[in-house]
Amino acid sequence: MIRGSLPRRLAASLYRHPRAQLSALLAVPLGWLVVAYLGSLALLLVSAFWRLDSFSGNVITEPTLQNFATLAESDVYRNIAIRTVVIAALVTLTDIILAFPIAYYMARVASPRVRGLLVVSILLPLWSGYLVKVYAWRLILNESGVLNWALDPLGLRGPGYGDPAVWLVMSYLWLPYMILPIYAGLERIPSSLLEASGDLGARSPRTFRKVVLPLVLPAVVAGSIFTFSLTLGDYITPTLVSGTQFIGNVVYSNISVNRPLAAAYALVPIVIMIVYLLVARRLGAFEEL
Amino acid sequence: MRIRRMSALVAVIALVIGACSSTPGTTTKPKPSVPASLGAGEGELKLVAWTNYVVGGTGGETVEGAPDWVTPFEDATGCKVTVKVGGGSSEMVELMKTGEYDGVSASGDATLRLIAGGDVAAVNTDLIPNYKNVFAGLKNQSYNTVDGVSYGVPHGRGANLLMFRTDVVPETTDSWNVVFEGGDKYKGKVTAYDYEIYIADAAVYLMATKPDLKITNPYALDATQFKAAVDLLKAQRANITTYWSAAQAEIDAFTSGDMVVGTTWQYQANVLEAAKVPIKAVKPKEGTTGWSDTWMISSKAKHPNCMYKWMDYIISPVANATVTVWFGEAPVSNEACAEAEKQSPGHCDIFHATDETYFKDVWYWNTPSKECLDGRGPICTEFSEWTKAWTEIKG
């Protein structure tokens, strides 16, 4: 008898031990995730408990809660966090309102041809650069921009740069991330349910309230995870279309000067997102992703 | 990529901490070692620079209409240049801490931080032939020299100016008052530089208008003086819609009319004037802040010979004339001025290259530290306090 070559024996032994097979398969991606991603994140967050040596920007590695005290004492950090969350919530709400009719039309009304066209036109902006889109909005919103030009005959003015501009631009940027999950959720509702509701005497508004809405809610929540977290983490749009700051701006301006403070503040959106995701999970959003 | 850079940053900082902990700051330091001679170029050079400082060549910035002053350097030395444009002083410090770059064009609010952090090395100016021609007023300054040891070569200097649209603001305006107490008239259209170092601009204004505060150096502010400057900027905040950090953003906003008055570099004024936008840029009577940039070599430079060659090249007459004429700042030597005269007649007069009295009331960017720069002792607000205050001003 000829013994099998090494690769053959290895293959055979892996076949006999499915667990070994699984761990070999997952070792590389999991290792990358733990070391490169979670590891560096943990390093950053640990520095929230360190403090800064004045001047040189070097970090003293003695545990302290000084950074959290700084954040708690000053109103400005609370205000910035509140502003960020409020705008993220407004953006999410706006996107839900805008996305729902479009998604409904795509899933339930449009012919396959129109549906294809709509999907492409929704995805199209995603293929162009983020900065290009924000700069386009700067051109729309500026003093002698398209919006003011269009509103001028009516005696109106656009909002100009500022918080409303941030809200507008973010709502535009993240809209596709809301439309697609809702569209997928709506498409998954069997039409037999809607017909049954009609047969039992419910008119459209009631069918919508009692059948469609509960079934599509997890998809809406899933979409809101995208719009909310993307707004929460953005810091470029606020600098380009307003003079106000988001959580990300404070982190950015402090990261090289006072890394411990930046790390401490970076914990705020992480905590907010953890709470948000826990609520989303209860609402069944993860089955829709 | 970002994450890998971050972990590299963490590693570098850990190394720096390790290196620093063995030498307490108060004892007399031994003179840092510098190379005694130079070898051949390493074929490559990686720089961190302000925008429009390294243009052309293999990996320099591409700017429409700009001359190319990197290609002649590459041809002469064989060092292929790549540049990473820094968005501001803090970003440049962060980039230099990665150890991936050979050199940086650092402003005075970055230089001392880089030196204290051990990120840049001392320079042997004997190995830089063109250094001897540099104006004396630029050598051995508090922002490029520590304990008598030089940490780089001057690139050029300029003043931060007051710019306004002449169709909105009176042509005769010559005071910073128009962006502070007088800014209400232009509510929403005032602008300022979006970095903590702008606090010094408020301090310069207070130095002239509130002598009671006894400010002698806008980068050396005790608690009372600092609070006065911060309060002034908090009041100014109500009149500002957007601050500017990228030069192009300010150019766009002055063109469209979203900004009508605020601080600027000469560069933006040049671009706007060329585009026939009705603006004027002046050095106000209270004096102003300014910059005197320094090319510094990284303490971890992988291509030190190329970096030395670059430091010599960028202050050579033709190259220094080309870069300073394009950017709109004062060249560093009489020889460079003579060249600049050929490219743009009157350049050195317009930018007061040889006029030390003009620069008397220009406070070059510097790094605030606890130990006051004007020698009053350890009672001043340090740089990280400035960063915190800037967050509070913007709200």
Interface residues (C-beta under 8 A of the other chain):
Chain A: A36 Y37 G39 S40 L41 L43 L44 L52 S54 F55 S56 G57 N58 V59 I60 T61 T70 S74 V76 Y77 N79 I80 R138 N142 E143 S144 G145 G160 Y161 G162 T239 L240 V241 S242 G243 T244 Q245 V250 S253 N254 I255 S256 V257 N258 R259 L261
Chain B: I3 R4 M6 S7 V10 I13 V16 I17 C20 S90 E91 V93 E94 K97 L112 R113 A116 G117 G118 G188 D194 E196 R237 I240 T241 T242 Y243 S245 A249 D252 A253 S256 G257 D258 T367 S369 K370 E382 F383 S384 T387 K388 W390 T391 E392 K394 G395
